[in-house]
Structures are given as C-alpha cells and as structure tokens.
C-alpha cells in the first residue's frame, strides 16, 4: 500500500505494518463469520472458537500499536507518512472493536442457547444483517488495501442498509415480546446481538472514512453525504 521512500528500511517498515493490519482484518473477519455460524447453527463449539480468536485479536492490536509507536519515535514522519501511520492506528482500533462486537455476539448466542428459546425467535432475519455487516468489512479491507476512495464512498452509503435492517428487526422483536412475554429474556439477548452487528457496520464505515482522510487529507467524519461525495469525486 505505502508509496516508495528514499529510505528503503522505512518503506519496508511501512509495508510490514500494513501487512499486519490486513492480517488483523482477516482474523476479525473470520471471527465475525464464526459468530454468524454460531448464530445460524446455535453452536456452542463455534461460540468457544470466537472466544479463542478474541484473545488473538487483542494480542495483535497490542503488537501493531507497539510497532507504530516505534516507527513514529524513530522516523519522526511528516505530512502524508504521518497521516498513513495515524490511519493504520485508527484502523487497528476499529478492527479490534469489531472483534469485541463479535465476542458480544458469541456471548449472546450462548445465552440464547442456554435459555432454550433459540428456535422460537426470528434469528434468521438477524443472520441477513450479520451477512451484510461481514460483507461490509470485507469491502472496507479491500478498499483500504487499494486506497480506493470511490469504494469507500460506496461503503458509507451501504452502511445505511444495515441500520434499516436493525430498525426493522427491533420492531419485529417488540411484537414477539408483546405476544409472548416468555420470550422477553431471549429477545433481549437477540436485541443486544443485533446492536453488535450494527456496530460492526459502523466500524467498517469508520475504516472507509479513514481511506478518504488518507487519500484526500480531509476528515469527513460527521460530514453530510453530499459533502463527502464532493470530496471523493473532486
């Protein structure tokens, strides 16, 4: 990803940390897929695998942060190089938080399994949203690797679909709880699970915003979509 520098060693360090961030992204993507599988199959084994992956994700975040701090201290980068390292750091933080959300998903699935109410709730609707969120992360990682601002813009727009899925799912859950109060406990677990999926989409959106910041040098967080589109296409 990084451009070539006069310092071959610096260029090598940038490529190394870039590869590590992509590796972390791949691990988090696998963790999310495993959490989705746990939900679709109500698999306790898959839940345990998500927990194991969480430990690896946390360890990688610490390692990448240490590597970034070392590069900044030794190289004292300026301008675009510093922006690149900041983007790596923020992307790493967002990926780790996605891993946290996958871990929350696994905990909620475990609670639903233990409640015995798993098959009576509309979990299939939730899997659709989870697949959307997982796909959004894959697109964000691809766009980050290629520094593709147009793909980043498309990700920002697609995140709205996950938000709409979440809103519709919440309405359906409320109906289930009103019709059968015995489902309230498990329904609340599904609600928290749905929120975790929505947050994964939000973190993917954050990564997309980082791409635009890195390439265009403009912070587009909280900006209107028309303004972001103008920034990307100018």
Order of alpha helices (4+ residues) and beta strands (2+ residues): alpha-alpha-alpha-alpha-alpha-alpha-alpha
